[in-house]
Amino acid sequence: MLPVATRSFGSVGIFAIPEMGRFYRHVLIEKNYPHHGAVAFGHYGKALYEVFKYIGVDVNAIGYNQPKGMRYATENPFA
């Protein structure tokens, strides 16, 4: 958690996630979801992936933040 004055109301938390800026640009904004993301604190990716498949979510629509050095499909390889 980061100590940032949000100047907002309600529940707001700000925390740092490695490589999240790239994920935000190349997944959330490009798919028109600039305000929709989810974070699970723990190792739940495998279980969530199966749940999403079970409820009919297209597995190609599931995004996650790529580690440094692993490009997103729309990321410029020469940048």
C-alpha contacts under 8 A as a table, 3 or more apart, distances in Angstrom:
res1	aa1	res2	aa2	distance
1	M	13	G	7.02
1	M	14	I	5.76
1	M	15	F	4.26
1	M	16	A	6.96
2	L	13	G	7.92
2	L	14	I	5.60
2	L	15	F	5.23
2	L	16	A	7.18
3	P	14	I	7.68
4	V	14	I	7.08
6	T	12	V	7.34
8	S	12	V	7.63
9	F	12	V	7.47
16	A	20	M	7.79
17	I	20	M	5.40
18	P	67	P	7.85
19	E	22	R	5.65
19	E	23	F	6.69
19	E	65	N	6.46
19	E	66	Q	6.99
19	E	67	P	6.56
19	E	68	K	6.73
20	M	23	F	4.96
20	M	24	Y	6.02
20	M	65	N	6.12
21	G	24	Y	5.11
21	G	25	R	6.31
22	R	25	R	5.18
22	R	26	H	5.93
22	R	65	N	7.46
23	F	26	H	5.31
23	F	27	V	5.37
23	F	28	L	6.83
23	F	64	Y	7.01
23	F	65	N	5.02
23	F	66	Q	7.12
24	Y	27	V	5.66
24	Y	28	L	4.92
24	Y	29	I	6.11
24	Y	34	P	7.36
25	R	28	L	6.23
25	R	29	I	5.32
25	R	30	E	6.70
26	H	29	I	6.47
26	H	30	E	5.73
26	H	72	Y	6.65
26	H	74	T	6.58
26	H	75	E	6.83
27	V	30	E	5.40
27	V	31	K	5.95
27	V	63	G	6.63
28	L	31	K	5.39
28	L	32	N	6.12
28	L	33	Y	4.71
28	L	34	P	5.24
28	L	35	H	7.87
28	L	36	H	7.34
28	L	37	G	7.54
29	I	32	N	4.90
29	I	33	Y	5.60
29	I	34	P	4.96
30	E	33	Y	7.59
33	Y	36	H	5.25
33	Y	37	G	7.70
34	P	37	G	7.99
40	A	43	H	7.67
40	A	44	Y	6.76
41	F	44	Y	7.93
43	H	46	K	7.80
44	Y	47	A	5.47
44	Y	48	L	6.05
45	G	48	L	5.16
45	G	49	Y	5.94
46	K	49	Y	5.24
46	K	50	E	6.49
47	A	50	E	5.26
47	A	51	V	6.29
48	L	51	V	4.98
48	L	52	F	6.09
49	Y	52	F	5.22
49	Y	53	K	6.31
49	Y	59	V	7.78
49	Y	62	I	7.98
50	E	53	K	5.10
50	E	54	Y	6.10
51	V	54	Y	4.96
51	V	55	I	6.29
52	F	55	I	5.31
52	F	56	G	6.32
52	F	57	V	5.19
52	F	58	D	7.90
52	F	59	V	7.54
53	K	56	G	5.17
53	K	57	V	5.40
53	K	58	D	6.90
53	K	59	V	6.50
54	Y	57	V	7.55
57	V	61	A	7.33
57	V	62	I	7.95
58	D	61	A	5.41
58	D	62	I	7.22
59	V	62	I	5.37
60	N	63	G	7.78
66	Q	70	M	5.86
66	Q	71	R	7.06
66	Q	72	Y	7.20
67	P	70	M	5.69
68	K	71	R	7.85
71	R	74	T	7.97
71	R	75	E	5.98
71	R	77	P	7.30
72	Y	75	E	5.10
76	N	79	A	5.53
